[in-house]
Amino acid sequence: MNPSLDQNSVEELAAKLGKKWPAILAARDQCRTHVDKLRERVQKLRPPANTSVIAFGSLAREEWTSGSDVDWTLMIDGPADMWHFDVAKSVEEMLQEEEYQKPGPTGTFGTMSSSHELVHYIGGGEDTNHNITRRVLMLLESTSLSDAVTHERVVRAILERYIVGDPPVTSPAKFHAPLFLFNDIVRFWRTLTVDYATKKWQRSNAEWALKNTKLRMSRKLLFAKGMLLCFLCDEEFAGKPQNSEFVDTELLEYCFRLSRRSAIDLLSWALLHFASDEIAKTVMGAYNNFLATLDDAKKRDHLKKLEFSNANDPIFDEQRRNSRAFRDGLEALFFDSNERLGKLTRRYGVF
């Protein structure tokens, strides 16, 4: 039952259900157009060896809508070079010339970063919010705009730290959900929810409705992908030979390939194989509604400017109800649709 590597599960699920999700497909097509364009532009900047300009956010999730910004970093996976700063500034200037919106003001994106901190600072006092965000998003939503080899090398190094650096205590070795990775994905999800509340307070509720809607939908989708990434490594789903000598190598490769699938596509695969038709329709319909709203400039701007005192606003209320349908569908998928998936969710996701 292990997932294929072809990213066409959205179409397969739509064909099975006889449904269409135009906003999901339009966002994916727009994303691929922008990625191709930006790769061509970044290539002309000639980034140094052992670096990669990496995009995150909607551009990497294949969910580009009319108001999307470009979250990016110049990832350095080698010796320090005085020209790194100049290249990072050139990328920033190019994006401004092309009239792309800037990343958020937190400083997580739109600058240089190093693979060293991502691999070696997992947990402990050195693992800042910036660091865990970049690390987990490298696995869940990242795409290279230059030097795909460096990008892949860093993703594999992070996975190796989680999987090989924390071997299971059972013998003989077998395919299993990588719990070190899973716990960090849970920690990241909880960090997002706490940070939302903190930023809402610090910024006097600025853009609270838009951010709340994204937290309930696209951020929750990332968490669902992270759970699937780990749980589909379980021996019952992976269908891999149990050769203990090569389990780490095979598990690492399997995790890497799952990580390269978009979140909505991996979720579609799980819905296709585990969920009832009604649950699948609910989840995908809700997400299509969410992306359609973000792509509607009027509605997006309305949510962005909505005062907190107007929380009963009809547009926000529609998205709140939409997000609850999405949440309920995910709960049904992970807890009730498949016995093994439900057992893993209860065992590792609760206690």
LOLO-25825 format. One record per residue (C-alpha): x, y, z. Coordinates in steps of 0.02 Angstrom, whole numbers, plus 50000, padded with zeros to 5 digits. Example, Ala and Ser with C-alpha at 12.3 -4.5 7.8 and 13.67 -1.06 7.14 Angstrom:
BEGIN
+-------+-------+-------+
:     X :     Y :     Z :
+-------+-------+-------+
: 50615 : 49775 : 50390 :
: 50684 : 49947 : 50357 :
+-------+-------+-------+
END
This chain:
BEGIN
+-------+-------+-------+
:     X :     Y :     Z :
+-------+-------+-------+
: 50000 : 50000 : 50000 :
: 50151 : 50115 : 49997 :
: 50125 : 50278 : 49900 :
: 50196 : 50291 : 49725 :
: 50314 : 50434 : 49689 :
: 50202 : 50511 : 49556 :
: 50117 : 50670 : 49615 :
: 49948 : 50643 : 49534 :
: 49841 : 50591 : 49682 :
: 49734 : 50748 : 49674 :
: 49678 : 50701 : 49499 :
: 49655 : 50517 : 49547 :
: 49546 : 50564 : 49696 :
: 49445 : 50688 : 49593 :
: 49414 : 50557 : 49459 :
: 49359 : 50429 : 49588 :
: 49238 : 50550 : 49671 :
: 49179 : 50633 : 49512 :
: 49226 : 50803 : 49586 :
: 49322 : 50955 : 49528 :
: 49428 : 51069 : 49636 :
: 49471 : 51212 : 49520 :
: 49553 : 51323 : 49651 :
: 49674 : 51185 : 49703 :
: 49726 : 51149 : 49523 :
: 49736 : 51333 : 49476 :
: 49847 : 51369 : 49627 :
: 49961 : 51225 : 49577 :
: 49974 : 51285 : 49397 :
: 50010 : 51463 : 49450 :
: 50142 : 51403 : 49570 :
: 50234 : 51303 : 49437 :
: 50233 : 51454 : 49320 :
: 50309 : 51565 : 49454 :
: 50439 : 51435 : 49504 :
: 50498 : 51416 : 49325 :
: 50509 : 51605 : 49306 :
: 50605 : 51629 : 49469 :
: 50726 : 51488 : 49433 :
: 50772 : 51573 : 49271 :
: 50797 : 51740 : 49358 :
: 50896 : 51669 : 49505 :
: 51009 : 51571 : 49387 :
: 51067 : 51735 : 49310 :
: 51126 : 51793 : 49482 :
: 51253 : 51650 : 49484 :
: 51240 : 51596 : 49668 :
: 51405 : 51525 : 49735 :
: 51442 : 51339 : 49746 :
: 51371 : 51246 : 49896 :
: 51224 : 51364 : 49910 :
: 51043 : 51353 : 49856 :
: 50909 : 51485 : 49848 :
: 50762 : 51393 : 49926 :
: 50579 : 51445 : 49926 :
: 50452 : 51401 : 50059 :
: 50270 : 51443 : 50090 :
: 50135 : 51440 : 49958 :
: 50266 : 51437 : 49819 :
: 50334 : 51273 : 49886 :
: 50165 : 51199 : 49935 :
: 50102 : 51228 : 49757 :
: 49965 : 51342 : 49824 :
: 50001 : 51508 : 49739 :
: 49859 : 51633 : 49749 :
: 49846 : 51815 : 49698 :
: 49906 : 51883 : 49866 :
: 50049 : 51761 : 49897 :
: 50221 : 51820 : 49949 :
: 50389 : 51735 : 49922 :
: 50471 : 51660 : 50076 :
: 50651 : 51618 : 50033 :
: 50824 : 51593 : 50103 :
: 51000 : 51579 : 50034 :
: 51047 : 51410 : 50111 :
: 51234 : 51393 : 50137 :
: 51300 : 51215 : 50147 :
: 51487 : 51246 : 50143 :
: 51625 : 51369 : 50191 :
: 51586 : 51549 : 50227 :
: 51608 : 51666 : 50079 :
: 51605 : 51856 : 50083 :
: 51499 : 51855 : 49924 :
: 51354 : 51763 : 50005 :
: 51285 : 51926 : 50073 :
: 51292 : 52009 : 49902 :
: 51199 : 51865 : 49821 :
: 51064 : 51869 : 49956 :
: 51042 : 52056 : 49925 :
: 51033 : 52025 : 49737 :
: 50894 : 51897 : 49763 :
: 50799 : 52020 : 49872 :
: 50818 : 52159 : 49741 :
: 50766 : 52044 : 49599 :
: 50606 : 51995 : 49690 :
: 50567 : 52178 : 49720 :
: 50595 : 52217 : 49536 :
: 50476 : 52076 : 49490 :
: 50350 : 52151 : 49614 :
: 50338 : 51998 : 49726 :
: 50281 : 52031 : 49903 :
: 50413 : 52025 : 50039 :
: 50418 : 51887 : 50172 :
: 50345 : 51925 : 50343 :
: 50440 : 52039 : 50465 :
: 50501 : 51902 : 50584 :
: 50669 : 51878 : 50495 :
: 50646 : 51691 : 50470 :
: 50649 : 51715 : 50281 :
: 50723 : 51837 : 50158 :
: 50902 : 51815 : 50217 :
: 51047 : 51693 : 50228 :
: 51043 : 51534 : 50332 :
: 51161 : 51390 : 50367 :
: 51133 : 51203 : 50357 :
: 51244 : 51179 : 50510 :
: 51112 : 51246 : 50631 :
: 50973 : 51147 : 50547 :
: 51064 : 50981 : 50567 :
: 51154 : 51003 : 50732 :
: 51039 : 51114 : 50834 :
: 50885 : 51005 : 50856 :
: 50813 : 51038 : 51027 :
: 50903 : 51125 : 51169 :
: 50929 : 51309 : 51197 :
: 51011 : 51339 : 51028 :
: 50858 : 51281 : 50932 :
: 50770 : 51446 : 50906 :
: 50598 : 51472 : 50829 :
: 50685 : 51528 : 50669 :
: 50788 : 51369 : 50666 :
: 50648 : 51244 : 50696 :
: 50540 : 51335 : 50569 :
: 50671 : 51327 : 50432 :
: 50716 : 51147 : 50473 :
: 50541 : 51073 : 50475 :
: 50487 : 51175 : 50325 :
: 50638 : 51110 : 50230 :
: 50555 : 50940 : 50246 :
: 50373 : 50988 : 50227 :
: 50371 : 51132 : 50102 :
: 50531 : 51181 : 50013 :
: 50584 : 51194 : 49832 :
: 50748 : 51248 : 49756 :
: 50761 : 51401 : 49645 :
: 50945 : 51362 : 49615 :
: 51061 : 51213 : 49639 :
: 50941 : 51070 : 49673 :
: 51089 : 50960 : 49723 :
: 51130 : 51069 : 49874 :
: 50947 : 51078 : 49922 :
: 50930 : 50889 : 49916 :
: 51091 : 50865 : 50014 :
: 51029 : 50974 : 50156 :
: 50858 : 50889 : 50162 :
: 50942 : 50718 : 50168 :
: 51063 : 50777 : 50304 :
: 50917 : 50836 : 50413 :
: 50826 : 50670 : 50389 :
: 50985 : 50574 : 50427 :
: 51002 : 50667 : 50592 :
: 50824 : 50620 : 50639 :
: 50829 : 50439 : 50581 :
: 51007 : 50374 : 50589 :
: 51051 : 50485 : 50736 :
: 50909 : 50411 : 50839 :
: 50905 : 50224 : 50803 :
: 50763 : 50117 : 50874 :
: 50800 : 50015 : 51029 :
: 50712 : 49862 : 50960 :
: 50806 : 49719 : 50879 :
: 50808 : 49668 : 50740 :
: 50786 : 49836 : 50655 :
: 50628 : 49859 : 50553 :
: 50531 : 49995 : 50464 :
: 50449 : 50107 : 50594 :
: 50377 : 50280 : 50619 :
: 50529 : 50394 : 50655 :
: 50479 : 50464 : 50823 :
: 50620 : 50591 : 50841 :
: 50558 : 50671 : 50681 :
: 50375 : 50651 : 50728 :
: 50398 : 50735 : 50897 :
: 50486 : 50882 : 50815 :
: 50344 : 50901 : 50689 :
: 50219 : 50902 : 50833 :
: 50328 : 51030 : 50923 :
: 50331 : 51137 : 50767 :
: 50142 : 51131 : 50748 :
: 50118 : 51183 : 50930 :
: 50248 : 51320 : 50906 :
: 50146 : 51389 : 50761 :
: 49988 : 51394 : 50865 :
: 50073 : 51479 : 51013 :
: 50164 : 51602 : 50900 :
: 49999 : 51649 : 50819 :
: 49929 : 51700 : 50989 :
: 50088 : 51794 : 51034 :
: 50097 : 51891 : 50869 :
: 49912 : 51931 : 50879 :
: 49942 : 52011 : 51048 :
: 50105 : 52098 : 51004 :
: 50036 : 52170 : 50841 :
: 49871 : 52228 : 50918 :
: 49769 : 52102 : 50817 :
: 49837 : 52161 : 50648 :
: 49785 : 52040 : 50508 :
: 49719 : 51921 : 50640 :
: 49577 : 51850 : 50534 :
: 49685 : 51807 : 50383 :
: 49819 : 51730 : 50493 :
: 49689 : 51633 : 50593 :
: 49615 : 51563 : 50433 :
: 49787 : 51510 : 50369 :
: 49829 : 51429 : 50536 :
: 49670 : 51325 : 50530 :
: 49698 : 51272 : 50349 :
: 49869 : 51280 : 50264 :
: 49969 : 51265 : 50426 :
: 49859 : 51120 : 50482 :
: 49883 : 51038 : 50312 :
: 50072 : 51044 : 50341 :
: 50049 : 50958 : 50508 :
: 49944 : 50824 : 50424 :
: 50082 : 50798 : 50296 :
: 50210 : 50781 : 50436 :
: 50104 : 50650 : 50523 :
: 50083 : 50553 : 50361 :
: 50268 : 50567 : 50321 :
: 50307 : 50479 : 50485 :
: 50162 : 50357 : 50497 :
: 50177 : 50293 : 50318 :
: 50351 : 50233 : 50367 :
: 50267 : 50104 : 50478 :
: 50306 : 49929 : 50413 :
: 50122 : 49893 : 50378 :
: 50109 : 50038 : 50256 :
: 50284 : 50045 : 50185 :
: 50284 : 49866 : 50120 :
: 50475 : 49864 : 50123 :
: 50586 : 49710 : 50147 :
: 50644 : 49694 : 50326 :
: 50831 : 49681 : 50296 :
: 50900 : 49747 : 50460 :
: 51069 : 49786 : 50382 :
: 50992 : 49915 : 50267 :
: 50839 : 49976 : 50362 :
: 50914 : 50146 : 50403 :
: 50966 : 50176 : 50223 :
: 50798 : 50120 : 50153 :
: 50699 : 50216 : 50284 :
: 50799 : 50373 : 50249 :
: 50766 : 50358 : 50063 :
: 50582 : 50323 : 50091 :
: 50561 : 50475 : 50204 :
: 50652 : 50584 : 50079 :
: 50539 : 50533 : 49936 :
: 50382 : 50561 : 50040 :
: 50447 : 50732 : 50093 :
: 50461 : 50785 : 49911 :
: 50275 : 50762 : 49879 :
: 50167 : 50915 : 49903 :
: 50060 : 50918 : 50059 :
: 49895 : 50919 : 49966 :
: 49950 : 50775 : 49854 :
: 50007 : 50665 : 49999 :
: 49846 : 50702 : 50091 :
: 49748 : 50658 : 49933 :
: 49839 : 50491 : 49926 :
: 49790 : 50453 : 50106 :
: 49609 : 50503 : 50074 :
: 49607 : 50396 : 49918 :
: 49667 : 50240 : 50010 :
: 49600 : 50258 : 50186 :
: 49450 : 50375 : 50194 :
: 49269 : 50358 : 50142 :
: 49210 : 50457 : 49992 :
: 49113 : 50576 : 50104 :
: 49264 : 50615 : 50212 :
: 49371 : 50644 : 50057 :
: 49241 : 50760 : 49982 :
: 49230 : 50858 : 50144 :
: 49419 : 50881 : 50163 :
: 49457 : 50925 : 49983 :
: 49303 : 51033 : 49962 :
: 49350 : 51134 : 50116 :
: 49527 : 51160 : 50055 :
: 49468 : 51211 : 49883 :
: 49352 : 51339 : 49964 :
: 49497 : 51406 : 50067 :
: 49611 : 51430 : 49916 :
: 49470 : 51508 : 49816 :
: 49445 : 51636 : 49955 :
: 49631 : 51677 : 49962 :
: 49633 : 51700 : 49774 :
: 49487 : 51822 : 49783 :
: 49577 : 51988 : 49809 :
: 49423 : 52071 : 49883 :
: 49391 : 51935 : 50012 :
: 49575 : 51916 : 50056 :
: 49593 : 52103 : 50084 :
: 49433 : 52102 : 50187 :
: 49503 : 51966 : 50301 :
: 49670 : 52054 : 50311 :
: 49591 : 52217 : 50372 :
: 49452 : 52144 : 50478 :
: 49444 : 52216 : 50654 :
: 49445 : 52091 : 50797 :
: 49287 : 52170 : 50865 :
: 49199 : 52110 : 50705 :
: 49237 : 51925 : 50731 :
: 49058 : 51881 : 50680 :
: 49090 : 51949 : 50505 :
: 49005 : 51837 : 50374 :
: 49162 : 51809 : 50266 :
: 49267 : 51760 : 50416 :
: 49124 : 51656 : 50486 :
: 49113 : 51561 : 50322 :
: 49299 : 51520 : 50332 :
: 49284 : 51473 : 50515 :
: 49146 : 51348 : 50472 :
: 49249 : 51290 : 50323 :
: 49400 : 51260 : 50434 :
: 49295 : 51158 : 50556 :
: 49239 : 51045 : 50414 :
: 49423 : 51025 : 50365 :
: 49470 : 50986 : 50545 :
: 49329 : 50859 : 50567 :
: 49378 : 50773 : 50405 :
: 49560 : 50760 : 50460 :
: 49508 : 50690 : 50628 :
: 49402 : 50558 : 50542 :
: 49547 : 50514 : 50426 :
: 49678 : 50495 : 50561 :
: 49572 : 50419 : 50700 :
: 49433 : 50319 : 50617 :
: 49468 : 50278 : 50435 :
: 49606 : 50148 : 50453 :
: 49639 : 50040 : 50606 :
: 49829 : 50049 : 50595 :
: 49832 : 50236 : 50559 :
: 49713 : 50266 : 50704 :
: 49821 : 50162 : 50821 :
: 49978 : 50259 : 50773 :
: 49888 : 50425 : 50794 :
: 49824 : 50379 : 50967 :
: 49987 : 50300 : 51025 :
: 50107 : 50436 : 50968 :
: 49998 : 50589 : 50938 :
: 49909 : 50591 : 51106 :
: 50022 : 50519 : 51239 :
+-------+-------+-------+
END
